[in-house]
Amino acid sequence: MTEVRLAARVGVLAPSGLFGLLREGRRGGVLDLALGVPGAPPTPPLLIESACAALREGVNQYGVPDGNLALRERIAAALPGPTDPLTELTLTVGSSEGLTAAVLATVEPGDEVIVFEPFYENFFSAIALAGGVPRLVETHPPDWRHDLSTLRAAFGPRTRAMVVCTPDNPTGRVLTRREFDEIATLCARWNVVLISDEIYAGYLHQGHRHVSAADVPSLGGRAIVLGSLSKSHAISGWRIGYVRAPGELTRAVRKVHEAICSGGAAPLQEAVARAAAADARFLSPSEDLGEQRETTLRIFDELGFRCLPPEGGCYTMADIRHFTDEDGETLAYRMVREAGVMVAPGAYFYAERARGSGLVRIAFNRRLTLLSEAEQRLSMYR
């Protein structure tokens, strides 16, 4: 059989270890606490009805690549800072496509891109597609803060971009205004673009406040912010994300976005626009996950895990080394087989997997009844 030549970039894409675990967990009845697919909040019935109506009315063809203008106007009005929906906001096929478009628009082959570790694996894939080189700055439990001197040392003449996530996936860390100002100083010194994934901004815990990169004056015109309705409105399959950026950066991102996909699903964008028009608070966070967070921390702490309480988002990282001598991947597969409960191995969020071998990530954006059932199943380990 002839060996086909493949592009080198394919070999450096981040391996999706979770897919193997998902295949193991596909047998009936497994409770998924590994992925961020939302079980809470519930999908708003108004959205479902609006989508059905749009489809029946014939909204079934291409839309404007930049995205439904009425929806962009509603999103812009809901953002904390002024945003021009015509020139500074683009609807994307989920935030993942927005991330890829932002990286491709700003990073040349060989450029370095700074990323905090542990990281969301799609960050690595987007950088790889652009031919960039990830430059890791490790954060450490229990508070997942970075060392400023280490961050300073990561910047240099080859640095083109930095990617952050706040609240963070997988750690739940929320960047402060002071940290953003420190990052802004470094970005200005080295002429670096900051790409800030803020899709979990609606979920903050115990008094923590979200700061958006777009609203930090010291970042000037160099911030690209990613947002999404996937988690906040439980429509991850609709793939409705957005990119917020100054005009010059928006124009560049839109060129890449059009080349990648020519735009998102027009009827689904129309459905969200109609729902938002019918309810002025529709685009605000629809449900607090505080009770789910506390319940999840209690369940796993009582088992002997040591959960690292997240400041925001819908995940907690847990140290398993006081519970088992196994690594996180071995434990995750065993829990699926024995208890029918799935968590994500922490190793999947590290470039060198050994560094995360003693951790697992647990998603808690679930119904409380599901968390209660998970607790019952896990009682076998007490």
N, C-alpha and C positions, 0 to 999 in steps of 0.2 A: 504494500500500500504506500502511495506517495506521501511523504511527510510535508505537510503544509506549513509554510512560514507564517508565524504569527508576529504581531507587533510586540516589541519588547515591553511596552507599557502594560500589557496584559499580565505579565509576570510579576509586576510590582504592585498590582492592586491589592488592597487589604483583603486577606482571607476572611470569609464569612463563616467563622466557626459556629455561630448560632444556627446556621442552616442544618448542620449535622445533628445538633441537639433537637431542633424542631422535628426532623424526621423521626428521631427516637420518640419524641413526645406526641406523634400524630395518632398513636393508638387512642382509642376512645376514652374520654373521661379525664385526661390529664389537665390539671389546673395550671395555666400559664402565668407565672410571675416573672418571666424572663424578658419578654418583649414589652415595649411601651404602648402596644395597641390598647387603646382606652376601653375599659369596662365602666369607668366613671370619669366624667359625667355621662349620662345617656345621650344618644343622638337626639337633638330637639325634634319633636314631631313636626314643627313648623317647617323645618328644612326638608323633610321627606315630602311633605305635601307640596312645597314650592318646587321641588325637583320634578315631581310627577306632572305638575301643571305646566312647567316650562317645556318638558318633553312633548306633552300632548299638544301644546300650542305651536310646535314646530321649531323650537330653538334647538336645532340638531346639526347645525353646520359650523364651519370655522367661525371663531370670534376674532377680535382684534388681538394681535400677538401680545401687546402690552397688557391685555386683560380687560375684563368688563369695567368700563369707566364708572358706572354707578357703584360697583363694589369697591373700586379703588377710592372713590370719594368717601364712602362709609368707613373704610379702614383708616384713611387719612384723618378723618374727624375723630376717630377713637384713639389715635396715638397721642401720647402726652405732649409732644412738641409739634410745631408747625411743619407740615409736609405737603408739597404740591402733588396732587394725585396725577397730574398730567406729565410732569417731568421728573418726579422723584420716587415713584412707586410703580412696581411692575409685578403682575401676578405670574407665578411660576408653577410648575408641576411639582407641588410639594416644596418644602424648603431644601430638600436634597438636590433637586435640579437647580434651585437658586444658588446653592453653595457651589455647585460645579460651574455654573455660568460665571459667578463672581471670581472664582479662582482662575478660570480660563481667560477671563478678561483682564487679569492683573498680573499673572505669573508667567514668565518665560521659562523655557527649558534651562535647567541649571540654577535657577533662582532658589534661594532658601526661604522656607515658610515656617515660622515659629508656631508651635502647638504645645499647649500644656498636656502633660501625661499624668494620669490616664486620660484617654480621649475617645470620642465617638469615631468608630472605624471609618465612616464615610469621609471624614476629614482627610485621612491618608489616601483614600481612593481618588478624591478630587485633586489632591496635590500631584498624585502619580499621573493622572490623565494630562495634566498640564506640563509634565516633565520636571516638576519642582522637586526640591529636596527638603524633607521635613527636618526641622531642627527642634528637638524635644527639650522642654523645660519641665522637669519632674516636680509634681506636687506630692505632699506627704500626708498620710493620715495622722491624727484623727480629723484635723480641720481643713486639710487639702489646700493649704496656702502655699504659694510659691515664694522662693527666696529672691528678693529684688536684685541682689548682686548676680545671681545665676541668670536671671532674665536679662540683665544688662549685658552680660557676657555673650548671650546668644545672638545679639544683634551685631551686624557687621555690614560691609559693603555689598555682600551678595544677598542680603535680606530684602525681599520684595513685599512680603505680606506676613501678617500674623492672624491666626484664626483662634477665636475664643468662643466659649459657650457659657452663657449666664442666664438663668441658673444652669448649672453644668450637668451634662450627661457624660459620665455616669455618677458623679460624686454628689451632686446637689449643691455645690459651692456657688455662692452668689458674689460676684465681683463688686467691690465698693467703689465709691466715687474717687477716693484717694488712689486706689489701684488703677482705675481708668486714667487718672491724671498722670500717674507714673508711666503707664503704657503710652499715653499720648506724647509725652516728652520724648520717649525713645523713638516712636514712629516719626515724629517731626525731625528728629536729629538725623535719622537714616532714610528719610523719605519713603516710609513704609505704609501700605494700606492695611487697615484693620477690618477684618471680616468677623462680625459678631453674631453668633447664632443665639437668638433670643426667643425660641419657640415656647419655652416654659415660663415666660415672664409672668403669666397670670397666676402661677402657683408659688407663693412665698409663705414661709413658716416662721412662727415665733418672732414676729416683728421685723423680720428682714425686709429690706426695700430693694426694688429693682431699679437699677440705673441703666439706661440705654446708651449704647455708644453713640447713637445719633444725637443725643442731647448733651454731650460733653463738649463744650465750646473749644477746649484745648485740642480736640481731635481735628478741628478745622474741617476741611472738605475731604477727609481721607477715611471716613467710616462707611462701611456697607453693613446694613443690618438685615438679618434673615428672620422672617416670621412665618407662622403657619396656623391654620385652623384645625389641623389634624387631631391634636390632643385636646384643645380647649372645647371643641364642639363634637368630638368623637366621630370625625369623618376622615380618618386616615386614608381610606380607600378612594376618597374623592380627589386627593392630591391637589389641595389648594394651599399654596404657600405664596409668600411675597418677598420682594427685595426692596428695601428702602435705602436710598443713597442720593447724594448730591447729583445735580444734573449731568456733569461730565462723566461720573462713574456710572450713572444710570444708562446713559447712551451706550457705553461700552458693554455693560451687562446685557442690555436689550439685543445688541447685535449677536452676541453669543446665544442668548435665549432663543432668538428666532432661528438661528442655524441648527440648534439642537432639536427643537420640537415645534416651532411655529405657533406656540401658544398652548394653553391648557384647555380643559373641557368646558366649552361655552355654556351648555345647559346647567352644569353644576355651579359655575360662577354666577349665572343668572339667578339660580335658586337662592344662593346666599345673599345676593344683592336684594332680592325681594323680601327675604326674611328680615334682613337688617333694616329695610325701609319700614317694615311693619312693627318693629320693636326697637326703640332707640337704644336700649341696653343690650341688644342681641350680641354685639361683638365684644362685650365685656366678659371676663371670666364667668362661667356659668355655675361653677361649683367649687367650694373649698375642699381640698384633699387632706385637711388637718386630721380628721378622725381616722381616715385610712392610714395616714402616716404613723400616728400613734399606735394604732392597732398592729400594724406590721412590725414596728420596732419592738413592741411588747412580745409578739408571737415568737420572733426569732431570738430575741435576747433570752427569753425563758427557755428556749431550746439549748442555749449555750453558745450561740453565735454572739458576736459583739458588733452590733450595728453602729454605724457612724452616722449620727443624725444629720439629715440633709437640711440645708438652709432654704432650699427651694426645689421646684421640679417634682418629679414623680418617681424617683429612684432613691434607694439607699444602698450604699456599699456596706458589706458585712465581713468582718474578719472571722474566718472559720477555724483558725488554728487552735482555739481552746475547745473546739467541738470535735475535731477529727485530725488525724495525721495525714489524711488524703489531700491532694491538691483540689482546687475548686472545680476543675473539669470532671475529675473522677467522681467527686461528690455529686455534682449536678446530674450526671448520668444515673448514678445510683438512686438519687431521690426520685427521678422520673420512673424508674423501674419498680422501686419498692413502695413509694408513697403516692405516686401519680401527681407530684408537684414539681414544677420546673422553674429553676432560677438560672441566671446567666453567669458563667464562670468569669471571674474578674480578669483572668489572663487575656481575654479577648479584647481588652481595652488598653493593652500595653504592646509596644513594639517588640520587646523581649518578654515573652509570655511568663517566664519564670518570676518576673517582678510582681505579677499579679496572681500568683498561684495560690496564695492564702486568702483570696477574696472572692466573694460572689456579689453580683448586683441583683437587687430585688425590686421589681416594679410594684407600686402600690396604687396605681390609678385603676382600681378595681372596685366592684360592688362590695359592700361590707359583708354580704351573705357569702360571697366567694371566699373572702379572707377568712371567714369563720369556718367554712368547709376545709380550707387549707390547714387551719389550726388543728382541726380534728384529725386529719390525715397525718399530720406531722407529729402527733402525740405519740406515735409508735417509737419515736426517738428519745422520749423522755426517760 
